[in-house]
Amino acid sequence: MRRLFLLLNLIFHPNLYAKSSVLIEGNSKTKEKVIINEIKDLLENDNLIEHLDEIERRLWNLRIFSQVNLNVEDQKLIIKVQERWTTIPIAKFSGGGGTSYYALGLYDINSFGSNTEIGAQYESLNNRPAGVIWMRKPQFLNNRNLKLGFDLWSINRIRFFYDQTNGEDDGALTLQRKRYNGFIEKKFYNDHLNLGLQFDYQEDEISDFGLTDELKDQNAARNFNPDHESISRFTSFYLDLGQINIKNYLQEGSQLSLKTSIAHLSAGENSVLSGNEMTLKSYKLWQNKNNLNFAWQFKLKSNNYKDIQNFNYLGGFEEVRGYMDGQYYGNTTWQNNIELRQDIFENKYGVIQLATFTDQAKEGEDLQDLTERKEEILLSSGLGIRLISPKIFRFVGRIDYAQTHTRFVSQGISFGIQQFF
């Protein structure tokens, strides 16, 4: 009866337990109920000291604090936190070859102190307006195990193609997409299993809008006509096994993610196709060695989609560094990324982190073609510098130098924001 009474009180009066048994300090923006919702099941235990590590883990994984300190005095839990700056501006600008693009926006993962991510972005490609608004709500219905989210997109993008032997321009297309996406997730077994259901509706128009005459001539030379419309409806089921824990900008743990999608496509004729993805991530942290952090990621993607914009692409800043963005593509791809990250300077305001990395990948039409085709795997390696602010959410500036070793051999320096995987 005691547990039932406590549970009912925590559901209908989430701050009641906080006022009687928990003291929270430092949360000038974050509402107390956000913290209580995350740990209220643990507060029912008689011996809180046994659960301090788990309470700390959950609070760090909220991603909104730069410091979390816990203490217990006379069975009263004292939580001291420092909040991160979570209101992040978005500004992107690029141009050249008769093309101009810019994007301006803003998002906050702790909007109104409620642990809710809300964002909006306006963008323009050659004066054609587009944008996106999105929302992510962890602790949906005051349940730490439920998460709800949606996106509303209007996208204008140019995808360039490259000669796979020398990396020179080989045509392009412009994608104009209207996208409506929604999902719901539920966690089980203390975050070791996450199940999700996602619905995604896309209206695509492929054209040569905004392309230079030179790119149009290259399309004509390879007999490629970017004039195509399609509607796609995706229903996806996914699960995550394992646990990756965050401590400010550091990560530790392993997780296997599986996703399967059924796609209803209409482009002249209706068809039902499918896609599958597997991702394995693993992090090992040695905090007594300048926060030495080993990071490993492996991805395998396969689908039988027919539209070129839905293929899997390899090359560039988020797949295989050193190669051109999307230089290689196919219905089936794998990629493997390994990084060793080490802090070389650290204080409470900023961190300089050195990264040593190697990337590998390969593309094919299907799994059999992927394993049998004679082309070399894509292989690159290099060094990177990360400029990190622990007090600002996702404030990571990246400079990566990559050398490719197979197929198209080159090297280059790339700049970006946010940590890779």
C-alpha positions as CSV (number, residue, x, y, z in Angstrom):
1,M,0.0,0.0,0.0
2,R,2.9,2.4,0.8
3,R,4.3,2.0,-2.7
4,L,0.9,2.4,-4.3
5,F,0.4,5.6,-2.3
6,L,3.8,7.0,-3.3
7,L,3.2,6.1,-7.0
8,L,-0.2,7.8,-7.1
9,N,1.3,10.9,-5.5
10,L,4.2,11.0,-7.9
11,I,1.9,10.7,-10.9
12,F,-0.6,13.3,-9.9
13,H,1.7,15.6,-7.8
14,P,5.2,15.1,-9.3
15,N,6.7,17.9,-7.1
16,L,5.3,16.5,-3.8
17,Y,8.2,14.1,-3.4
18,A,10.7,16.8,-4.4
19,K,9.6,19.1,-1.6
20,S,9.7,16.5,1.1
21,S,12.7,14.3,0.3
22,V,14.7,16.1,-2.5
23,L,16.5,19.4,-2.5
24,I,17.3,20.7,-6.0
25,E,19.7,23.6,-6.5
26,G,21.0,25.4,-9.6
27,N,18.0,24.8,-11.9
28,S,17.2,28.4,-12.7
29,K,15.5,27.5,-16.0
30,T,14.7,23.8,-15.7
31,K,11.5,22.9,-13.9
32,E,11.8,20.7,-10.9
33,K,9.3,18.2,-12.3
34,V,11.7,17.5,-15.2
35,I,14.3,16.2,-12.7
36,I,11.7,14.4,-10.5
37,N,10.1,12.7,-13.5
38,E,13.5,11.3,-14.5
39,I,14.2,9.7,-11.1
40,K,10.9,9.3,-9.2
41,D,10.9,5.5,-9.4
42,L,14.3,5.5,-7.6
43,L,13.1,7.8,-4.9
44,E,10.8,5.1,-3.6
45,N,13.7,3.1,-2.4
46,D,14.6,3.3,1.3
47,N,18.4,3.5,0.7
48,L,19.0,6.3,-1.8
49,I,22.8,5.9,-1.5
50,E,22.6,2.6,-3.4
51,H,21.0,4.4,-6.3
52,L,23.2,7.6,-6.6
53,D,25.1,6.3,-9.6
54,E,21.9,5.5,-11.5
55,I,20.4,8.9,-10.5
56,E,23.5,10.7,-11.8
57,R,23.5,8.7,-15.0
58,R,19.9,9.6,-15.8
59,L,20.4,13.3,-15.0
60,W,23.5,13.5,-17.2
61,N,21.5,11.8,-20.1
62,L,19.0,14.7,-20.0
63,R,21.9,16.6,-21.8
64,I,20.8,19.9,-20.3
65,F,23.4,20.1,-17.4
66,S,27.1,20.8,-17.5
67,Q,27.6,19.6,-13.9
68,V,25.7,17.1,-11.7
69,N,26.6,16.6,-8.1
70,L,24.6,14.4,-5.6
71,N,24.7,14.0,-1.9
72,V,22.4,12.3,0.7
73,E,21.9,13.8,4.2
74,D,19.4,12.1,6.6
75,Q,17.8,10.3,3.7
76,K,17.3,13.6,1.9
77,L,18.7,13.7,-1.6
78,I,20.5,16.9,-2.5
79,I,20.9,17.5,-6.2
80,K,23.2,20.4,-7.4
81,V,23.3,21.1,-11.1
82,Q,24.7,23.6,-13.5
83,E,22.6,24.2,-16.6
84,R,24.0,24.4,-20.1
85,W,23.1,27.1,-22.6
86,T,20.6,25.2,-24.7
87,T,19.2,27.9,-27.0
88,I,21.3,27.4,-30.2
89,P,21.2,29.7,-33.3
90,I,21.5,28.2,-36.8
91,A,23.4,30.0,-39.6
92,K,24.6,28.4,-42.8
93,F,25.9,30.2,-45.9
94,S,27.4,28.8,-49.1
95,G,27.7,29.9,-52.7
96,G,29.6,29.5,-56.0
97,G,29.0,28.5,-59.6
98,G,25.8,30.6,-59.9
99,T,24.3,28.9,-56.8
100,S,23.6,30.6,-53.4
101,Y,22.2,29.0,-50.3
102,Y,21.6,30.2,-46.7
103,A,19.8,29.0,-43.7
104,L,18.8,30.8,-40.5
105,G,17.1,29.3,-37.5
106,L,17.0,28.6,-33.8
107,Y,16.3,25.6,-31.5
108,D,16.3,24.7,-27.8
109,I,16.3,21.2,-26.3
110,N,15.0,22.6,-23.0
111,S,12.3,25.0,-24.2
112,F,10.5,26.8,-21.4
113,G,12.5,24.6,-19.0
114,S,10.4,21.6,-19.8
115,N,12.9,19.3,-21.4
116,T,11.2,19.8,-24.8
117,E,13.2,20.3,-28.0
118,I,11.6,22.9,-30.3
119,G,13.3,24.3,-33.4
120,A,12.6,26.2,-36.6
121,Q,14.8,27.0,-39.6
122,Y,14.3,29.1,-42.7
123,E,16.4,28.5,-45.8
124,S,16.8,29.7,-49.3
125,L,18.3,28.1,-52.4
126,N,18.7,30.6,-55.2
127,N,15.8,32.6,-53.7
128,R,13.5,29.6,-53.5
129,P,12.3,29.6,-49.9
130,A,12.0,26.5,-47.7
131,G,12.3,25.5,-44.0
132,V,11.6,23.1,-41.2
133,I,9.9,23.1,-37.8
134,W,10.3,20.3,-35.3
135,M,9.5,19.1,-31.8
136,R,10.9,16.4,-29.6
137,K,9.2,15.6,-26.3
138,P,11.0,13.2,-23.9
139,Q,9.0,12.4,-20.7
140,F,5.8,12.5,-22.7
141,L,2.8,12.4,-20.4
142,N,5.3,12.7,-17.5
143,N,6.7,9.3,-18.3
144,R,10.5,9.2,-18.6
145,N,10.1,6.1,-20.8
146,L,8.0,7.8,-23.5
147,K,9.2,10.1,-26.3
148,L,7.1,11.8,-29.0
149,G,8.3,13.9,-31.9
150,F,7.4,15.3,-35.4
151,D,9.0,17.3,-38.2
152,L,7.5,19.4,-41.0
153,W,9.9,20.0,-43.8
154,S,10.1,21.9,-47.0
155,I,13.5,21.1,-48.5
156,N,15.5,22.5,-51.5
157,R,18.9,20.8,-52.0
158,I,21.3,20.4,-54.9
159,R,23.0,17.0,-55.0
160,F,26.2,17.0,-57.0
161,F,27.6,13.9,-58.8
162,Y,31.3,13.2,-59.3
163,D,33.4,11.2,-61.6
164,Q,34.4,8.3,-59.4
165,T,38.0,8.1,-60.8
166,N,39.1,11.7,-60.5
167,G,36.5,13.5,-58.3
168,E,35.6,16.1,-61.0
169,D,32.0,17.4,-61.4
170,D,29.7,15.0,-63.3
171,G,26.3,16.6,-63.2
172,A,23.8,17.4,-60.5
173,L,20.1,17.4,-59.5
174,T,17.9,19.7,-57.4
175,L,15.6,18.0,-54.9
176,Q,12.5,19.8,-53.7
177,R,10.8,17.8,-51.0
178,K,7.8,18.3,-48.8
179,R,8.1,16.0,-45.8
180,Y,5.9,15.2,-42.8
181,N,7.4,12.9,-40.2
182,G,6.2,11.7,-36.8
183,F,7.4,9.0,-34.3
184,I,6.8,7.6,-30.8
185,E,9.3,5.7,-28.7
186,K,9.1,3.7,-25.5
187,K,12.0,2.5,-23.3
188,F,12.1,-0.7,-21.3
189,Y,14.5,-2.4,-18.8
190,N,16.0,0.8,-17.5
191,D,16.9,2.2,-20.9
192,H,18.5,-1.0,-22.3
193,L,15.7,-1.5,-24.9
194,N,14.0,1.2,-26.9
195,L,11.2,0.5,-29.4
196,G,9.9,3.0,-31.9
197,L,7.3,3.5,-34.6
198,Q,7.7,6.2,-37.3
199,F,5.6,7.5,-40.1
200,D,7.1,9.5,-42.9
201,Y,5.3,11.1,-45.9
202,Q,7.4,12.6,-48.7
203,E,6.6,14.5,-51.9
204,D,9.6,14.8,-54.1
205,E,10.3,16.9,-57.2
206,I,13.6,16.3,-59.1
207,S,14.6,19.1,-61.5
208,D,17.5,21.1,-62.8
209,F,16.4,24.3,-61.0
210,G,19.3,26.5,-60.1
211,L,21.9,24.3,-61.9
212,T,24.6,26.0,-64.0
213,D,24.7,25.5,-67.8
214,E,27.9,23.5,-67.3
215,L,26.1,21.1,-64.9
216,K,23.2,20.8,-67.3
217,D,25.6,19.9,-70.1
218,Q,27.2,17.3,-67.9
219,N,23.8,15.8,-67.2
220,A,23.1,15.7,-70.9
221,A,26.4,14.0,-71.6
222,R,25.6,11.1,-69.2
223,N,22.0,11.0,-70.5
224,F,20.6,12.0,-67.2
225,N,17.4,14.0,-67.2
226,P,16.5,15.3,-63.7
227,D,12.7,15.6,-64.3
228,H,10.8,13.4,-62.0
229,E,8.0,13.5,-59.3
230,S,7.1,10.9,-56.7
231,I,5.2,10.4,-53.5
232,S,6.6,8.1,-50.8
233,R,5.0,6.8,-47.6
234,F,7.3,5.1,-45.1
235,T,6.2,3.1,-42.1
236,S,9.2,2.2,-40.0
237,F,9.8,0.1,-36.9
238,Y,13.0,0.3,-35.0
239,L,14.7,-0.9,-31.8
240,D,17.8,0.0,-29.9
241,L,19.5,-2.6,-27.7
242,G,22.1,-1.5,-25.1
243,Q,22.9,1.7,-23.4
244,I,25.1,4.7,-24.3
245,N,25.6,7.2,-21.5
246,I,26.6,10.8,-21.7
247,K,28.7,12.8,-19.3
248,N,28.7,16.3,-20.7
249,Y,30.6,15.9,-24.1
250,L,31.9,12.4,-23.3
251,Q,30.2,9.1,-24.1
252,E,30.5,5.5,-22.9
253,G,28.6,2.2,-23.6
254,S,27.4,0.2,-26.6
255,Q,24.2,0.1,-28.6
256,L,22.8,-2.0,-31.5
257,S,20.1,-0.2,-33.6
258,L,17.9,-2.1,-36.1
259,K,15.3,-0.4,-38.4
260,T,13.0,-1.8,-41.0
261,S,10.8,0.3,-43.3
262,I,8.0,-0.5,-45.7
263,A,7.7,2.1,-48.4
264,H,4.6,2.8,-50.5
265,L,5.9,4.6,-53.6
266,S,4.0,6.3,-56.4
267,A,5.8,7.6,-59.4
268,G,3.8,6.7,-62.5
269,E,3.0,3.3,-61.0
270,N,2.5,2.2,-57.4
271,S,4.9,-0.2,-55.7
272,V,5.7,-1.5,-52.2
273,L,9.4,-1.6,-51.4
274,S,11.4,-2.0,-48.3
275,G,14.6,-0.8,-46.5
276,N,16.6,-2.1,-43.6
277,E,19.4,-0.5,-41.5
278,M,21.7,-1.8,-38.8
279,T,23.9,0.5,-36.7
280,L,26.4,-0.6,-34.0
281,K,28.0,2.1,-31.8
282,S,30.5,1.6,-29.0
283,Y,32.4,4.0,-26.8
284,K,35.0,3.4,-24.1
285,L,36.1,6.1,-21.8
286,W,39.3,6.3,-19.7
287,Q,38.8,9.5,-17.6
288,N,42.1,9.1,-15.8
289,K,44.0,9.5,-19.1
290,N,43.0,13.0,-20.3
291,N,39.5,11.7,-21.0
292,L,40.7,9.3,-23.6
293,N,37.6,8.2,-25.5
294,F,37.5,5.4,-28.0
295,A,34.6,5.6,-30.5
296,W,33.5,3.0,-33.0
297,Q,30.5,3.0,-35.5
298,F,29.4,0.4,-38.1
299,K,26.4,0.9,-40.4
300,L,24.8,-1.4,-42.9
301,K,22.0,-0.1,-45.1
302,S,20.0,-1.9,-47.8
303,N,16.9,-1.1,-49.8
304,N,15.3,-1.7,-53.1
305,Y,14.1,1.9,-53.7
306,K,14.1,3.0,-57.3
307,D,14.3,6.8,-57.0
308,I,17.9,8.2,-57.0
309,Q,17.2,10.6,-54.2
310,N,16.5,7.6,-51.9
311,F,19.7,5.7,-52.5
312,N,22.4,5.4,-49.8
313,Y,25.3,7.8,-50.4
314,L,28.9,7.6,-49.2
315,G,31.6,10.2,-49.0
316,G,32.1,13.4,-47.2
317,F,32.0,14.7,-43.6
318,E,29.6,12.2,-42.1
319,E,30.5,8.9,-43.9
320,V,34.0,8.6,-45.3
321,R,36.1,11.7,-44.9
322,G,38.4,12.7,-47.7
323,Y,36.1,11.7,-50.5
324,M,33.5,14.0,-52.1
325,D,30.1,14.4,-50.5
326,G,28.0,11.6,-51.9
327,Q,30.6,10.6,-54.4
328,Y,29.6,6.9,-54.3
329,Y,26.1,5.5,-53.9
330,G,24.0,2.4,-54.2
331,N,21.0,0.6,-52.8
332,T,23.2,-1.2,-50.3
333,T,26.2,0.3,-48.4
334,W,28.3,-0.3,-45.3
335,Q,30.6,2.0,-43.5
336,N,32.9,1.7,-40.6
337,N,34.3,4.6,-38.5
338,I,36.9,4.5,-35.7
339,E,38.1,7.5,-33.7
340,L,40.4,7.9,-30.7
341,R,39.7,11.2,-29.0
342,Q,41.9,12.7,-26.3
343,D,41.6,16.0,-24.5
344,I,44.8,18.0,-24.8
345,F,43.4,21.1,-23.0
346,E,40.5,21.4,-20.7
347,N,39.0,23.9,-18.3
348,K,35.4,24.7,-17.2
349,Y,34.8,27.0,-20.2
350,G,36.4,25.0,-23.1
351,V,38.1,21.8,-24.3
352,I,40.5,21.2,-27.1
353,Q,40.3,17.5,-28.2
354,L,42.5,15.7,-30.6
355,A,41.0,12.9,-32.8
356,T,42.8,10.2,-34.8
357,F,40.4,8.4,-37.2
358,T,40.1,5.9,-40.0
359,D,37.0,5.5,-42.2
360,Q,36.0,2.6,-44.5
361,A,33.0,1.9,-46.7
362,K,31.7,0.2,-49.8
363,E,28.6,0.4,-52.0
364,G,26.6,-2.1,-54.2
365,E,23.2,-2.9,-55.7
366,D,22.4,-5.5,-53.1
367,L,24.1,-7.6,-50.4
368,Q,25.4,-10.1,-53.0
369,D,26.8,-7.4,-55.2
370,L,28.3,-5.7,-52.2
371,T,30.3,-8.8,-51.3
372,E,31.2,-9.9,-54.8
373,R,32.1,-6.7,-56.6
374,K,35.8,-6.3,-57.2
375,E,36.1,-2.6,-56.5
376,E,38.4,-1.7,-53.5
377,I,36.7,-0.5,-50.3
378,L,36.8,3.2,-49.7
379,L,39.6,3.9,-47.1
380,S,40.8,7.1,-45.5
381,S,42.5,8.2,-42.4
382,G,43.5,11.4,-40.7
383,L,43.6,13.7,-37.8
384,G,41.1,16.1,-36.4
385,I,40.8,18.9,-33.8
386,R,37.6,19.5,-31.8
387,L,36.8,22.8,-30.1
388,I,34.2,22.1,-27.4
389,S,32.3,24.2,-24.9
390,P,31.0,22.0,-22.1
391,K,28.6,24.8,-21.1
392,I,26.9,25.1,-24.4
393,F,24.8,22.2,-25.8
394,R,26.4,20.6,-28.9
395,F,29.0,23.4,-29.3
396,V,31.6,21.4,-31.1
397,G,33.7,22.9,-33.9
398,R,35.5,20.4,-36.1
399,I,38.6,20.6,-38.3
400,D,39.5,17.3,-40.0
401,Y,42.4,16.5,-42.3
402,A,41.8,13.3,-44.2
403,Q,43.9,11.3,-46.7
404,T,42.2,8.8,-48.9
405,H,44.1,5.6,-49.8
406,T,42.0,3.8,-52.5
407,R,40.1,4.5,-55.7
408,F,40.1,8.4,-55.8
409,V,43.3,9.2,-53.9
410,S,43.3,12.8,-52.5
411,Q,43.6,14.7,-49.3
412,G,41.9,17.8,-47.9
413,I,40.8,19.8,-44.8
414,S,37.1,20.0,-43.9
415,F,35.3,22.1,-41.4
416,G,32.1,21.4,-39.6
417,I,30.1,21.6,-36.4
418,Q,29.1,18.8,-33.9
419,Q,30.9,15.7,-33.1
420,F,30.8,12.9,-35.7
421,F,28.8,10.0,-34.2
